[in-house]
């Protein structure tokens, strides 16, 4: 059914199929199945496909390498035209991380936060990025400050709990996890932890 969806005349159906397939296929099959979508007539489908394939090693793209490079350039250009929005800057950060352009990740995340201090995914992503780059103290400080500024942010509470667990601070982590579940009791991800 999903394979047929990639050929649907409906752009929404094709986009949904591109989103769903990576969870169902191993990486090499993703390239073979999604590769033709890099030449889709609709820019949104091409860009979404390129972003989906960005996490794969470039050598796996094979014959779709040129199409992928064109579509990923389209994706980056589209995000840059929307750079006044926090979401676009987060998208750029995620793209740069996938492409190994690490020096551009943190500035894009900081730009996202500067655009909208209430856009919590950017704050969480920056904290995780800082930790992954060896500055766990800065990441934890950012999460702590963000929780103080947004005490009703379940996402922040959850991320703080995870950061505290990684530091071996189980009691503090449990408090943060408990707050996250209390704030969003229907979120299965928070309840699971």
N, C-alpha and C positions, 0 to 999 in steps of 0.2 A: 504494500500500500504506500509506504513512504517513497519507494523508488518511483512509483507512478506520480506521486505528488510533486516530484522534482520537474515533471514535464507538464504540470497543470497550467492552463492558461491564466489562472489566478496568481498574481504576484504574492498575495498573502499566503497562499497555500505553499508556494515554492519557498518563501522565507521560513515558514514554519518547518518545512521538511529539512532545510539546511540547518536549522537550530536543533532538530531532533536527532538527526543521523549520527553525529559524533558519539553520542551515548550508546549507540547500537553497533558501531563498527570499529574494528581495530584501525590504527592510523593508516596503514597502507591502503586499506579498502576505502577509507575516507577520501583519499586523494583520487582514487579511480572513480568513485561515485560522485564526489562533489566537484572534481576538476572541471567538468564541462560547464558547471554553473558559474565559473569565473568569466565566461563569455555570454552570460545571460543578457537579454536585451534591456533589462531593468538594472540601473545602477545600484539600487538598494540590495538586490540579490547578489550582484557581483561583490559589493563591499562586504556584505555579511559573510559570504563564502570565504573571501580572502581573510577576514578576521578570524573566522573559525579555523582555517588552515594555518594561521600564523604560529600556532604553538608547535607545529610539526617541524622537524629538521628540514632545512631547505632542500637537501639532496633527495628527500622523499617526494618532492613535488614533480620531479622528472619533467615530462613533456609539458606540464602545466606551469612551469616556473615563470615563463615570460608573462603569461596571463595573470598569474598570481601577483607578480611585481606591479603590473599595471593597475590591478584592482586594489592592491594594498595602498598604492599611491593615491588612488581616488578616495579611499577611506580616510587616509591621513589628511588630504586636502579638504575633505568635507568637514572633518572635525575641526580643523584650523579655522574654517570659515565660521564655525559656531563657538569659537574660543571664548566668547563673552559668557558662555554658560558653563557652570561647574561640571555638568555631566560630560560635556565634550572634552574638558581637560582630564577628567578621570579616564575617559575612553582613550585619549592620547597616551596617558601614563601606562595603561594596560597594553596598548599597542607597542610602545617603546620597550616595555619589559619583555614582551614576547619576541621582539626583534633583537634583543640584546643591546639596545641603545640605552644602557643603564644611566648614563649621565643626564639623560633627559627625563627620567621617571620622576625624581623628586621635584624638580621645578614644575612639572605639569600638575603634580598632586598639590603642591603649594598654591599654584594658580587656581585650582579648583576650589580650595578652601577660601582663598581670597575673594573669589567670585560669590561664594555662598557659604558662610560659616555654619549654616544649618544643614548642609549637605553631608550627612554623617558617613556615607560610604567612602567619601574622600578622606575623612579623618582616620577612619579605620584602616584604609589601604595605606595611607602614609605611615601610620604607626607600624603596620606590618612590614612595610618596605624598610623603614629605619632599622627595625629589629633584624631583618634579613641581611642588612648591610653591616651588621656588627654593632649597631648603636641601640641596644635593647633599652638602655636607660632613657634615651630620648623618646623612643616609641612608647614606653610605659608612661612617661611624663605627659606625653601628648594625650594618651587615652585617659589618664587621670584628670587632666585639665578639661578634656572634652566631656567627661561624665559630670564634672562639676557644673559646666556650662549647660549641659543638656541631661539633667538627671532622669528624664522620662525616655531617654533613648535606649531602647532595649538592645539595639545593635551594638551600641557602645558598651553597655554592661556585659554583653556576651563576649565581645572582643577583649575587654578588660579581664574577664574571667579566664579566657584562654591564655592571655599574656601572663597572668599570675600563675597559672598552672605550670607554664613552661619555666617559671622561676622557682617552682617548688612551694609556692605559697598557697597551699590547699584551702585553708580556712577563708582567706580573703577571696580566693577564687569562687568558693562556694557561695559566698555572700553576693558576689556580682552575678553569678549564674541564677541564683534565686531571684534577684531583682529583675533580671531579663525575663524570666518565666512569668513573674508577677505582672510585668508590663505588657507582655504579649503571650498570654497563656495558650493561644491557639497556634503558636509557631512551634511546629514539631522539632525544628532544629534546636531551639533553646531548651525544650523539654527533654530532648534526648540526652543532652550532656548531663 
